[in-house]
């Protein structure tokens, strides 16, 4: 899926018109149309960052490099580990262990 396809998905999910989104990221509605049809791509980093920040997605997702929309603060969705076979108690133990490692690293640094 290309940038324009993902941008349109985000805009539709948030019930924004092209004009609404254009106003938010400070471009014309026509430019949004070009983006969504994959005829053009943002010329500057600031526009991409503005879009990603507004919708709360990662630049990697926006650019099609990953299917992970955004990374959680604890990075639990960053690792590609299937925890579905574990009970909630075991998943919580894994999270506690990860937090312990983070705290240990802070003390060590």
Secondary structure by P-SEA (a helix, b strand, c coil): ccaaaaaaaaaaaacccaaaaaaaacccaaaaaaaaacccccccaaaaaaaaaaaccccccccccccccccccccccccccccccccaaaaaaaaaaaaaaaaaaaaac
